């Protein structure tokens, strides 16, 4: 099925604008209600998306430019940096979302990308961005240009192939190359000399596909009963032929839509043009967007020079908020990972990075005067001492934060069982830190990582030692030291789970064995989002579908079960720790629209306040203020409490 949409090229986006204050929207644009305070952007930075997104080129006057797509939180912009002066020009489209991961930069100074539901073309010389077509949903994960310069893009999650011909302005939707019930990664793409486009599909079940735009024919090469978990691969070799492979299929030469088995390995991949060399032979050796610095090596000169530059950012999304051991408020952002600190006494905000790390700390816990963070997607546990200088270096080389565990890819089960870490808990023994979560991709079943801060011993409990086919979403500790664990039936990205209902279970702290399981009465509870253990031994539970439960572990009974509908949807995302005891003894809860509180003895609940903007992460209570974030900005609310 082909849908022509060349008329879109008639509607350019008149959005090119110099970077200037107020270019991006702000969560604090409206006046805040009484009691609320806006502390500003936690980390006003940006980062290149995954893949190749930064390019050396020249403008129409021959001046050297570095052009980069930049993610700034939940928004995208395109940054032009003058290599001589460091002056910048920034295009901030009025199109929602971050768009595709890689972009395609062509020799005629055009850049192709997807943003929101639009396929877009950036003309570097005109500094103009325009819509050229519509995509069904999602984003592009791969691009390739054929011998005629037609640009093809693979769209996630539908495995749709689209194309744009820059010479004619024709945009085409070639339809889905495969139909599945799970999200499909259509990447990479390759084009042969016979008019066929090839793609790899993953990650739940691997496939290699091809499409012939001239006839509309689509072929799939792996029989359904031969497909296994993984990603299909295609590439064009130095001999001009296309080669493909998938788990269990083996290498094949792909030509004219046919697949020919190979004996042994294929030729080496074709060499792509370097993206960092200017026409005069000079090059950039580093473009560090988060720290706003790039390094240039001029032609014929062995020395390198640094160029500082500026840009606008509305702030990178914050994933968690924690009251630190020093009276300051801490948290971290994602893509890039920036650890930030807010000083309530001075109002000062500071942020640091880990060499442009593309993940995020989902949550911090405080143990022994240090902060312990759970990092996506490596399943890493890091230790940050706020009394010592921050070391901005790759995560496994940084001295502070210090990398304790992660990146093992199967060793002790990480990150296959905690690549998406939802919970981190400081055990009341004052010595241990526990991290739990889900796999990062495809796999089902999460585990626990237990770190001893004194001996630095790591203990990993795999899913089959806990509950198979369930992830770990929430953690708490009972008065005797046993853990209570809240599960989730959600599978990792592109995966499927056979579990139907989440539950709470007790883990014996001494034997590390599951002792008891408690299943909510309502079978629609698919996730235990957050838990707190009260001094009375009751477990207070935020669950999916807006349910709030109270469990008495002594009897195994859920003594309270109600849907809290008045405060808005659940919030927190990958950092679902959104409950905390306040100075008045009430439990304070964050919802998308409001702050609420719950009495741990009477089970009464009530609204506290509404900020008038979406609450996206939290929670920290310090000095009678409750801290939370809205996307990239930190806010607080003054608690007018009276101890009863």
Protein Blocks (a to p, Z undefined) as FASTA:
>chain_A
ZZdfklmmmmccdfbccddehkaccfklpccdehiacebjfblcddddedjfbdcdddfk
opacddddddehjaccdddddfklopacddddfbecjbjfbdcddfkopacddehjbccd
ddfklopacdfbdcfbhjdfbdcddfkopacddddfklpacdddfknopacdebjfbdcf
bdcddddddddfeopacddddfkbgcdddddfknopacdfbdfklpccddddddddfkop
acdddehkbpaddeehiacddehjdddddddddfkbcfkopacfbdcfknopacdddehi
abdcddddddddebiadfbdcddfkopacdddehiaddddddfknopacdddeehiabdc
fbdcdeehiacddddfklpacdddfkbccddddfklpfbdcdfbgjkoopgoiaklmmpc
fbdcddfklpaccdddddfbhpaciddddddfklopacdddfklmcghiacfbdcddfko
pacddddfbdcehiacfbfbdcdddddfklopafbdcddfblklmbdfbdcddfkopacd
ddehhiacdddfknopafbdcddfknopaehijmlcfbdcdfkopacdddfkbccdddfk
lopacdfbdehiacfbdcddeehiacddehjaccddddddddZZ
